[in-house]
Amino acid sequence: MYTVLTYFVTLFVIVISVFITLFFKNELERMFGEKKDVLAFHICNVVITLMASFAVHAVMTIYINGNE
């Protein structure tokens, strides 16, 4: 049961971080008027999402193992 909770919270954080980075991309495009896809943004998007998901997964795993 706790493992399912860990993965659910990790999935929730991944979704939130993707929406936040897409919002930032939209705001940057409005400010600077660049409409082309930028490879650097996509790489940063993946890195930020992975960092957030790994951090949440580690914290939730440590928390769950401490409660068992």
Secondary structure, 3 states (H helix, E strand, C coil): CHHHHHHHHHHHHHHHHHHHHHHHHHHHHHHHCCCCCCHHHHHHHHHHHHHHHHHHHHHHHHHHHHHC
